[in-house]
């Protein structure tokens, strides 16, 4: 099994290699098969899977550093890796025998969508699943695909202990879903985040996440950690990686190119110097808050204590702040690049497009700050929203 050091070393090596193939990845509008395989071989797709069934069960700090490093090379590859990590945590909520069966291929990719836009009707031994899901990042390379569903029995919604409709995810074989070519977008083009749909696909109950309690892996700290928080962390890490790449790319441009009508390079202009320094300070401080808060909250999880509302709020604040600052950094670097930034040959324009798509994810929407503000004011919030 890959150690944390090996995962991070692989991220550095592969990130550099993916950077050289960014045009190819973007033009393909998906991750090429050999690129996906190299991420699987590095262990990136197993970081969220329990050790008890053959996964790596990597700490949130290590996985975030992997995504950040990959994003410095190619943001689409980093995005698919983080979706694979969060999807893999679903195997902590199904029987170990079923999880091991899914992982018979050691390079298998599990990915999918949590949003319950599907319906799973109870039948003998399992469920019949139908629906269409958006944002299926990496799904064309996957062996197994998650689809969020409302559970139903004889046409009526199944209810949880509080009397509410029961939502969960079904794990579908990739060869039983249909892909819909909807992914024609401005940024993160290589993620292949198209729609997919299923029609009356039978899913045994042990592959419906959380439905069968018997035989599940032990609940270790990673799986006691809030799921939505893990999802948000990946977005924050990818955005910080994009921002770091944008700063590095701007420095390269600014030291070799000048403004029209001036003999000085961009780097020699005082305004450019000040803007670069502010961007560097913004990214470094956001990164310190992100990882510092993550380390504090992870220590709570390791102690066996539940991660409380205030701690969740702190981490969501640090994550959304990291995204907001990363967006401002990339925008500033794009502007500093001037006319050179607008060409397709410029990496700054790709970083600009990628980060503006990444920031649109609901887990880092501006409303996150409102929710955290309610916590800071001492007002009630729904824990699920954090």
Secondary structure, 3 states (H helix, E strand, C coil): CCCHHHHHHHHHHHHHHHHHCHHHHHHHCCCCHHHHHHHHHHCHHHCCCCHHHCCCCCCHHHHHHHHHHHHHHCHHHHHHHHHHHHHHHHHHHCEHHHHHHHCCCCCCCEEEEEEEEEEEEEECCEEEEEEEEEEECCHHHCCEEEEEEEEEECCEECECCCCCECEEEEEEEHHHCEEECCCCCCCCHHHCCEEEEEEEEEEEHHHECCCCCCCECCCCHHHHCCHHHHHHHHHHHHHHHHHHHHHHHHHHHHCCCECCCCCCEHHHCHHHHHHHHHHHHHHHHHHHHHHHHHHHHHHHHHCCCCCCHHHHHHHHHHHHHHHHHHHHHHHHHHHHCHHHHHCCCCHHHHHHHHHHHHCCCHHHCCHHHHHHHHHHHCCCCCHHHC
